[in-house]
C-alpha cells in the first residue's frame, strides 16, 4: 500500500460555545473544544472510572457559520476530518504546539436539553428484555401463497 491516511471520526460533547473569526475576504474559521469519554470498571476496586479526552475542533467557512448558529455548549455532535499539527511563538517567546481536527463533515446528534431529558428519563424506564421466542404461532404455508407482494 503506497498511500497514507489521515482520518479522524469523533462523537462527543461541546465543551464551550463555537467561536468564529471572520476574515475580510468573506471566509471564516470556527473553533471549539470537543470532549470524548471512555468509561470502564476497575478490575481491582470494582469502581467505575471515566476518562475524558479533549480535542481542538476547527471548522471553516459555511460550516463554521452553521456550527456557530446551531451548536452550543453540551451539544452532542459527530465530526469527521483530519489531524493537523500547528506551531506558533507564544507571548513568552516559547514555541507552542497544538494538534487540531480540521472538520470535513459533521452531524448534529442532540442538543444539551435533549441529552439531559434522556438522562433523566432513562433511570425510570424498565429494563428491556428480548421477546421470548416461540410465543408467536407458527406461520402456515398458506400465508406465503396469499402474499400480494410482487417480490
C-alpha positions, 0 to 999 in steps of 0.5 A, spaced: 500 500 500 503 506 497 498 511 500 497 514 507 491 516 511 489 521 515 482 520 518 479 522 524 471 520 526 469 523 533 462 523 537 462 527 543 460 533 547 461 541 546 465 543 551 464 551 550 460 555 545 463 555 537 467 561 536 468 564 529 473 569 526 471 572 520 476 574 515 475 580 510 475 576 504 468 573 506 471 566 509 471 564 516 474 559 521 470 556 527 473 553 533 471 549 539 473 544 544 470 537 543 470 532 549 470 524 548 469 519 554 471 512 555 468 509 561 470 502 564 470 498 571 476 497 575 478 490 575 481 491 582 476 496 586 470 494 582 469 502 581 467 505 575 472 510 572 471 515 566 476 518 562 475 524 558 479 526 552 479 533 549 480 535 542 481 542 538 475 542 533 476 547 527 471 548 522 471 553 516 467 557 512 459 555 511 460 550 516 463 554 521 457 559 520 452 553 521 456 550 527 456 557 530 448 558 529 446 551 531 451 548 536 452 550 543 455 548 549 453 540 551 451 539 544 452 532 542 455 532 535 459 527 530 465 530 526 469 527 521 476 530 518 483 530 519 489 531 524 493 537 523 499 539 527 500 547 528 506 551 531 506 558 533 511 563 538 507 564 544 507 571 548 513 568 552 517 567 546 516 559 547 514 555 541 507 552 542 504 546 539 497 544 538 494 538 534 487 540 531 481 536 527 480 540 521 472 538 520 470 535 513 463 533 515 459 533 521 452 531 524 448 534 529 446 528 534 442 532 540 442 538 543 444 539 551 436 539 553 435 533 549 441 529 552 439 531 559 431 529 558 434 522 556 438 522 562 433 523 566 428 519 563 432 513 562 433 511 570 425 510 570 424 506 564 424 498 565 429 494 563 428 491 556 428 484 555 428 480 548 421 477 546 421 470 548 421 466 542 416 461 540 410 465 543 408 467 536 404 461 532 407 458 527 406 461 520 402 456 515 404 455 508 398 458 506 400 465 508 406 465 503 401 463 497 396 469 499 402 474 499 400 480 494 407 482 494 410 482 487 417 480 490 
